[in-house]
Amino acid sequence: MAEMRNGQRGIAARLCGVLLAIVTALSMLIFVIIAAPVRVAQAAPVGSITIDAQWDRGADGQTALAGDTYAIVRIASAELDADTGAIRAFHTLKPFSSFDRDWAKLTSSELNAAAKQLDAYVTKHRQYAETGVTDGAGRTYFTDLDAGIYLIARTAVASANQRYDCDPFLVAVPETNSGTPTYAVTAEPKFSDNGGITPPNPNPSPNPSPEPNNPSEPSKPTQPTTPGSQSTPKTPANTGAAVSVIALAAIALTVTALIIRDLRRGRQSSGSSMNSRHTVSRN
């Protein structure tokens, strides 16, 4: 009897130890799954650039320049302050090392000159990374942008906008306003009138309908949609972690089943031993 009880206690102790280890491992894994996306989002924020192309901005005759194509490429990365998220320094990327500058100290005229030099080089070597076409409101969007300096250039012009010139320019992501970094950046290109004549509509209506005597109030223009990824950085999926949890749970169940089986066998063997002893004593 004493041997049987000691064996059962030993098996129960091992079972408790294994279960405690499994629960601890599962708790740690769940903590890692929950905390990992937060750390990734804090370590690698992404931003966006909205190009808002308007002629005669702020005037009564302001015109949205629709149908123009803009291209961007990152020419420098940004070193961010771990506490505030503000830019501490810029580092020119290797493909543009020959244009290296102390970017944060350049004047407006120096930045303009650098942008023109970079545009000539990037255009020649076809290094622009993304393009976008302005919509009816004169806007186009670039999202999921890493921190740094971006070269932006108008690479194609709609026929209605031929008279408006625009130089390439540089934009930083994030931009800092009153010490606060802003990752949703709006860029407003500067245009000049080259004196050309805006071409007429190539497909005029052959029979324009007369205006009614009492025209109704025109409907309000539809507001352009903004990209949904500007405010929330992406986080990687946790598919691998979920698979690890399932695998660990399966192992735990298997180990538990084996221990329970051994415990039952121990009880059966102990019972058989007791029966044989009783039989011998009776004889």
C-alpha positions in Angstrom: 0.0 0.0 0.0 2.8 2.4 0.9 4.6 1.8 -2.4 1.4 2.4 -4.4 0.7 5.7 -2.6 4.3 6.9 -3.1 4.1 6.0 -6.8 0.8 7.9 -7.2 2.2 10.9 -5.3 5.3 10.9 -7.6 3.2 10.8 -10.7 0.9 13.5 -9.4 3.9 15.7 -8.6 5.3 15.3 -12.0 2.0 16.1 -13.6 1.6 19.3 -11.6 5.2 20.3 -12.5 4.6 19.8 -16.2 1.2 21.6 -16.2 2.8 24.5 -14.3 5.6 24.8 -16.9 3.1 24.7 -19.8 0.9 27.4 -18.2 4.0 29.6 -17.7 5.1 29.1 -21.3 1.7 29.9 -22.7 1.4 33.1 -20.6 4.8 34.3 -21.8 3.9 33.6 -25.4 0.6 35.4 -25.2 2.3 38.4 -23.7 4.8 38.5 -26.6 2.0 38.3 -29.1 0.2 41.2 -27.6 3.2 43.4 -27.0 5.1 42.8 -30.2 2.8 44.9 -32.6 3.0 47.8 -30.2 6.8 47.8 -30.2 6.9 47.5 -34.0 4.5 50.4 -34.4 6.5 52.6 -32.1 9.8 51.7 -33.6 8.9 52.2 -37.3 6.2 54.9 -37.8 5.2 55.7 -41.4 3.8 58.9 -42.9 2.1 60.3 -46.0 2.5 63.2 -48.4 -0.6 64.9 -49.9 0.2 67.0 -52.9 -2.3 69.9 -53.2 -1.7 71.5 -56.6 -3.5 74.9 -57.0 -2.9 77.9 -59.3 -3.4 81.3 -57.7 -4.0 79.7 -54.2 -6.2 81.7 -51.9 -7.6 84.0 -54.6 -11.1 84.1 -56.0 -9.8 82.5 -59.2 -8.0 79.7 -57.6 -7.8 76.7 -60.0 -7.2 73.1 -59.1 -4.6 71.6 -61.5 -6.0 68.2 -62.2 -4.5 65.5 -64.4 -0.9 66.2 -63.7 1.5 63.4 -62.7 3.9 63.7 -59.8 6.7 61.3 -58.8 8.6 60.9 -55.6 11.7 59.1 -54.3 13.4 59.1 -50.9 16.9 60.6 -51.0 17.7 60.6 -47.3 16.7 58.7 -44.2 15.8 60.3 -40.9 17.2 59.5 -37.4 14.4 60.1 -34.9 14.5 61.1 -31.3 13.3 58.1 -29.2 11.3 60.2 -26.8 9.7 62.9 -29.0 9.8 61.3 -32.4 11.3 64.5 -33.9 14.1 64.3 -36.5 17.6 64.4 -35.0 19.6 64.0 -38.2 19.3 63.1 -41.9 21.5 60.5 -43.7 21.8 60.7 -47.4 21.0 57.3 -49.0 23.8 55.5 -50.9 22.4 55.9 -54.4 22.5 59.7 -53.8 25.8 59.9 -51.8 27.3 62.3 -54.4 24.6 64.9 -53.5 25.2 64.6 -49.7 24.4 67.8 -47.8 23.8 69.0 -44.3 20.1 69.0 -45.2 18.8 70.6 -42.0 21.0 73.7 -42.4 20.3 74.5 -46.1 18.5 77.7 -47.0 15.4 77.7 -49.3 17.5 78.7 -52.3 20.0 75.9 -51.6 17.3 73.3 -51.2 15.8 74.5 -54.5 19.1 74.1 -56.3 19.7 70.7 -54.7 16.2 69.5 -55.8 17.0 70.5 -59.5 20.3 68.7 -59.5 18.7 65.6 -57.9 15.8 65.7 -60.4 18.2 65.7 -63.4 20.1 62.7 -61.9 17.0 60.7 -60.9 15.2 61.3 -64.2 18.3 60.2 -66.2 18.7 57.0 -64.1 14.9 56.4 -63.8 15.0 56.2 -60.0 11.6 57.7 -59.1 9.9 55.2 -56.9 6.2 56.1 -57.1 3.9 58.2 -59.2 0.4 59.7 -58.7 -2.0 61.8 -60.8 -3.9 64.7 -59.3 -7.7 64.3 -59.1 -10.4 66.9 -59.8 -9.4 68.8 -56.6 -5.8 69.0 -57.6 -4.7 66.4 -55.1 -2.8 63.1 -55.1 -1.6 61.0 -52.2 1.5 59.0 -51.3 1.2 56.8 -48.2 3.2 54.3 -46.1 6.3 56.5 -46.3 9.3 55.9 -44.1 10.8 58.9 -42.3 13.3 61.0 -44.4 13.6 63.5 -47.2 11.6 63.0 -50.4 12.3 64.5 -53.8 9.0 65.4 -55.6 8.7 66.4 -59.3 5.9 67.0 -61.8 6.8 64.5 -64.5 3.8 64.9 -66.8 1.4 67.8 -67.4 -2.2 67.8 -68.5 -2.9 69.9 -71.7 -5.1 72.3 -69.7 -2.1 73.1 -67.3 0.7 73.6 -69.9 1.0 77.3 -69.0 1.9 76.6 -65.4 5.5 75.7 -64.5 6.6 73.9 -61.3 10.1 73.2 -60.2 11.0 70.0 -58.3 11.2 70.3 -54.5 12.1 68.5 -51.3 9.8 67.5 -48.5 10.7 66.0 -45.1 8.6 63.3 -43.4 7.7 64.0 -40.6 7.6 67.8 -40.6 7.9 69.6 -37.3 5.4 72.3 -36.2 6.0 73.9 -32.9 8.2 71.0 -31.8 5.6 68.4 -32.6 6.3 65.9 -35.5 3.5 65.5 -38.0 3.6 62.4 -40.3 0.6 63.5 -42.5 2.4 66.1 -44.6 0.7 68.3 -47.1 2.9 69.7 -49.9 1.8 72.8 -51.9 3.8 73.1 -55.1 4.6 76.7 -56.3 3.7 77.5 -59.8 4.6 80.3 -62.2 2.8 81.4 -65.3 5.0 80.9 -68.4 2.7 83.2 -70.5 1.3 80.3 -72.6 -2.3 80.0 -73.7 -4.5 77.4 -72.1 -5.7 75.2 -75.0 -9.4 75.1 -75.7 -11.6 72.1 -75.0 -10.7 69.6 -77.8 -14.2 68.1 -77.7 -16.7 70.9 -77.4 -20.4 70.1 -77.3 -21.9 70.6 -80.9 -25.3 71.6 -79.6 -25.0 73.2 -76.2 -28.2 73.2 -74.3 -29.6 76.7 -73.4 -29.5 77.7 -69.7 -32.9 77.7 -68.0 -34.4 81.0 -66.8 -34.2 79.9 -63.2 -31.3 77.6 -62.8 -31.2 75.5 -59.6 -28.5 75.9 -57.0 -25.5 73.8 -58.1 -24.7 70.8 -56.0 -21.6 70.9 -53.8 -18.5 69.2 -55.1 -17.7 65.8 -53.7 -14.9 66.0 -51.1 -11.8 64.0 -52.2 -11.3 60.8 -50.2 -8.2 60.6 -48.1 -6.2 57.4 -47.8 -7.1 55.4 -44.8 -3.5 54.4 -43.9 -2.3 57.9 -43.0 -3.2 57.9 -39.3 -2.5 54.3 -38.3 0.8 52.6 -39.0 0.6 49.0 -40.2 1.4 46.2 -37.9 2.6 42.8 -39.1 0.3 39.8 -38.9 0.7 37.3 -36.0 0.2 34.2 -38.1 3.4 32.6 -36.9 2.7 33.3 -33.3 -0.8 31.8 -33.5 0.7 28.6 -35.0 3.2 28.5 -32.1 0.3 28.7 -29.6 -1.6 25.9 -31.3 1.5 23.7 -31.5 2.4 24.3 -27.8 -1.2 23.6 -26.7 -1.2 20.3 -28.7 2.1 19.3 -27.0 0.6 20.1 -23.6 -2.4 17.9 -24.2 -0.3 15.0 -25.5 2.0 15.2 -22.4 -1.0 15.3 -20.1 -2.6 12.3 -21.8 0.6 10.3 -21.4 0.9 11.1 -17.7 -2.7 10.2 -17.1 -2.2 6.9 -18.9 0.8 6.1 -16.8 -1.1 7.0 -13.7 -3.9 4.6 -14.6 -1.5 1.8 -15.4 0.2 2.4 -12.0 -3.2 2.0 -10.3 -4.0 -1.1 -12.2 -0.7 -2.8 -11.5 -1.0 -1.9 -7.8 -4.5 -3.3 -7.7 -3.3 -6.6 -9.3 -0.5 -6.9 -6.8 -2.9 -6.4 -3.9 -5.2 -9.1 -5.3 -2.4 -11.5 -5.7 -1.3 -10.9 -2.1 -4.8 -11.6 -0.8 -5.0 -14.8 -2.8 -1.7 -16.0 -1.4 -2.6 -15.2 2.2 -5.9 -17.1 1.9 -4.1 -20.1 0.6 
